[in-house]
């Protein structure tokens, strides 16, 4: 079973990585739509992180664990895509997925 600090670390890691990668991603963007999606994903991750930092993330249960595992797996998929230098559209798709999974984790672990 995951702990509240582990949950917060997944959320923080996803936001921190997206923040660090944004400059290079924006340089690679070939359209306004890609640039907008990069910034939208970063906003979603920042909001999730701020909510996670404010909340205890101490709710438990199967739904919380499933959300934790999904967010963790999505974060690892993003890291792997960057490690393998995947094309920007694939990176954007994966970061969008991690943003959605992190948001669900924060909602479920906050007891919302």
N, C-alpha and C positions, 0 to 999 in steps of 0.2 A: 504494500500500500504506500502510495506517495505521501509525503509530508507537505505541510504548507510552505516551508522554505524551498523544497524541490519544485513545487508548482510555481512559486514566484521566480525561481531561477529560469525555468523554461520560458516564462513570459518575458522576463528581462533579457534573456539571451536572444530571443527572436527580435525584440525591439532594438537592442544594441547592435546586432549584426546588420539589420536593415538600415539603421542610421549610419553605420560605418561604410556601408556599400553604396549609399544613395548617390554620392558624387560621381563615382565611376559609372553607375547605372544610368544616371542622367546624361552623362557624356555619350553613352552608347545608344541612347534613345533615338529612334529614327522617325518618331512622330510625336505630335503633341499628346496624342492618346496614350502612348507608352509613358511619356514623362508624367502625365496626370495620374496614371495607374501606380507608378512608382511612389509618387507623393501621397496618393490616397492610401496605399498600403502602409506607408510609414505613419500616417496619421492614425490609422486604425490600430496599429501596434502600439503607438504611444498612448492612445486612450486606454487600451487594454492594460498596459503596464501601470498607468496612473491609477486605474481602478483597482488593479491587483495590489498595488502598494498601499492603497487606502483600506482595502478590505483584508480580512484575516486569511482568506482562502482556506478556512479550516473545516468546511463542510466535507462530509465523507459519504461514501457509497459507490455503488457500481457506476453510476453515471459520471461521477467525478473522476474515477479511475479511467474510464473509457475516454473521457475528454483529455485527461492528462496524457495518456498513451498516444492519442491522436495528435495532440499538439507537439509532443516530443518527437514523434515520427515525422511530422511535417517539417519541423525545424531541422532534423537530420537530413531530410530530402533536399532542403534548400542548401544546406552546407555542402552536400555532395554535388549539387548542380554547379555551385560556384567553384568547387575544387576541380571539377571536370571542365570548367569553362564552357558550360552550355550556352546556347544562344539566349539573348536577352528575353525574347517572348516566353521561353520556358522558365527562366528565372522569375519573371513577373508572375506567371501562372502559379508557380510554387510558393512565392511569397504571399500571393493572394490567399492561397490555401492555408498557409501557416497563420495568417492574420485571422481568418475565419475560425480556425481551430483554437487559437489562443483566446479569442473572444468567448467561445463556448466554454473553455476551461474556466475563465474568470467568472462567467455567469454561474456555472454549476458549483464551483468551489466556494463562491461567495454566498451560496444558499439562495440565489435569486431564482 
